[in-house]
Amino acid sequence: MESHKSPIYNKVKQARLLAVFDFDHTLVDGNTDTWITKLHPCTMQLIREHQQYGWCWTNIMDKVFEVLHSEKFLKNDFVTCLESLKFTAGMKETCNYLQSNSVSTIIISDSNSYFIDHLLERDSLHCTFCSIYTNPAGWRSDGRLHVERFHEHECTVCPLNLCKRKVLQTHLADCAERYESIVYVGDGHGDLCPSLALKPGDYILARDGYKLLKYLKGEKGEEVKADVIPWSSGFEVLQFFQQLCE
């Protein structure tokens, strides 16, 4: 595995490039699921307890939404709470650059469709992404938010509800385009499995100070085939894409 400080990248035509983004702690500078617990802080204790019981994260969050509903929190309360969750500095500019240059861009996230759609629409970024893969969520007629697992899988590394490697492989299989290079931008443990599936000529942009980069620099380093690029600011991600495409 190599780490680049002053890299010279092989140029890639925009039409032959696929950009893949995680959402929490990558596009947005926080975790959407734990952010919503600000509405009712005792739900963080519920999350910790059910994690100890071995519950799947998606099922835990559905339980959180049930509690918030029982405490009379409405959709408008969710909107107000999410207002303080901002995109990581430089990521909106990165999204606008990718859209203006017609780079195929997708999201694979363990958040949920309501949170992601709301935040993208709030900041007028929805058109950047040709596909969004995440846990489906929606508002029921009684005013309760409900979330379900994205899919079932047999991966022993990923959480029960979402294997990002499987999602990426399915997306590639379904695409008419054959990409020359994939750029995967992420931060956490859930991004490890798809990162290890990437080939030479691909890039992993791993956020500095987070679990993904620690794994790639440590125990999983020998399994990495793609180039690993640490980043701290979305402006560094933007600069990387500009150097890769121009």
N, C-alpha and C positions, 0 to 999 in steps of 0.2 A: 504494500500500500504506500502511496506517495502523497505527500502533502505539499501544496504549491503556495509559494509566497508571491512570486512575480512570474506568473505563468504565461505561456504562449499557447493558446488553444487552437486546435484544428478548426477552421471555419466550417460552419454547417449552414446549408441553405434552410431558410425558415420553414419551408414546406416539408423538410425531411427531419425536423426536430419536434420532439414531444416533451413538453414541460409538465411535470407532475408535482403538485403541491399537497402537503398536509395542510390542515387548517389551524388547529389550536397550537399556540406558541410558535407558529410559523407565519401564516398570513395574518392572523390576529395575535396580539401580544398578551395572551392569557388563555385560560381553559374555559370554553363556553359553559361546560357542564358545572364546574365548581363556581363559576362566576354567578350563575343564577341562584346559588345558595345564599347570596347576599340578601335575597328577599326574606329568608327565614334561616338564620345561621344554625339552628339546631339540626338542619338537614345534613350538615357536614358530619355530625356525629352519626347520623343514620348511615351515611355512605361508609364511614370507617367500620361500623359494626357489621354491615352486610358484606364488606370486603373480607372481613375475618371469617365470615360464614362461607366464603367461596362463591358468592353470587357473581354472575356475569355483570359487567359494568352497565350494559344497556338496561338490564332488568333493574339494577339499582337506581338508575336515573328515572326509569318509569315509576318506581316507588316514590322517588323524590317528587315527581310531578303530581302523583296522587296526594301526597301530604300537602303540597302547596295548594292544590285545589281544595282540600278539606279545610285549609286555613283561609279560604276565600280570596286567594290571589288570582287575578284575572290576566288575560292576554296583555292588556295595557300595562300591567305591572311588570311583565316580562320585558316588554319593549323599553320601558323606563330603565330597568336594570341593565339591559344590554347596551344602552346608550353610552355608558361609561367604558365599554370595552372597545378599544381602538385597534385599528390595523397597525401592525409593526411598522415602525418608521421605514419608509422607502418601498414598502410592499405595494401600495396603491400605484406608485410610479412604475413599479415593475409590471404590474398587471396591465396598465395602460400601454406600456411599451410592447408587451407581448401581443396585445390585441391589435395595436396599430401596425405591427409587423406580421400579422396573420400566422402567429405561431400556435399550433395546436396545444391547448392547455387544459388540464383536468385537475380535479380535486379528488383525493382519496382520504377520507377522514372518519375518525371514530366519534365525531360529534353527532349531529342529527340534521335532517334536512330543513327543519324550521329555523334553527339557529343560523345555519349557513346562509340559507336563502334570505333571511331577514337582514343579516349584516351585509351581504353583497348588494342587495337592493338599496339598503340605506346609503351606501357609499358609491352607488352607480357602477358596480364592478361585475355585475352578473354576466354581461356579454363577453367578458374575457374567456369564460370557461365553456368548452364544448360539451363536457360531461362532468357531473358531480356524483360521486359514489360515497354514500354515507347511510347511516341508519335512518330509515323512513320515520318521520314524525308528523303529526297533524293534530289539529284542535277538534275535539269531539263536540257534539251538540250541547253537552252540559258544561262546556267551557273548560274542560280539562285537556292538557297536552298529553298525548300518548306517543311513545316511541317503541319501535320494534327492532329486533336484530336485523342487520343487513342480509346475512345469509348464514348457511351452515357450511362447515368446512372440516377438513381432517388435519390441518396444520397444528402441530404441538407447540409452536413458538408463539403464535398470535393469540389474541383474546378470542373467546368463543364466538363472538358475533361478527368478526371481521378479520379476514386474512388479506392484507393489502397486496401481497404477492399474487394471490389468486385473482384479485380484482384487476391488477395491472396486466396479467397474462391474458385474461379474458378480453380486456379492452383491446389489446394488441391483436388478438386473434380475430376480433370482430371488425377491425379497421381495414379499409381498403388500402390505406397508405402503409408503406413499409418504411419505418423511420430509420434514419442513419444513426441518430443519437438520441438518447433519453437523458433528461436532466431531472433528477429527483431531489426535491427540496423538502427537508423535514427536520425533526428534532428528537423524537422520542423512541421508546422501545418498539412501538408498533410500526415504525418505519424501518426497522432492521431487516425484517424478512424480505421485503421488496428490494431493499438496497443490495442484499447479497445475491439477488437474482440478476443484477445488471452485469453487462459485459464490458470488455475493454472498448474504449471510445465513448462510453457513457460517463455521467458525472453524478456524484452524490454531494449535494450541498447540505452539510450537516451543521446545525446551529451550535456555536461555541458555548460551552458550559452546560449542555444538555446531554441526555443519555445516549442518543444515537452516536454522537462523535466519540464519546468515551468507549462505547463498544467497538467502533471501527478502528480506534487507535489502540485498543487493548486486546481482549480475548478473541475477537472476531477478525482481527486485522489480516490474518493469512487467508481468509476466505474472500476478501474483497478483490474484485476484478476491475471495477470502475475507479476513476480518479475521485479522490475525496477532497472537497473544498470546504474548509470551515468558513462560517459567516457569523457576524454579530448584528449587522444592520441590513435591512432590506435594500439599502442603497448599494451594498456590496453585491447582493444578488442581481440587482439591476445592471451593475457594471459588468458582472460576469456574462450575462446574456448579451449585452452590447458588444463585448469582445468576441463572443462566440459567433454572433450573427453578422457582424459588420466587417 
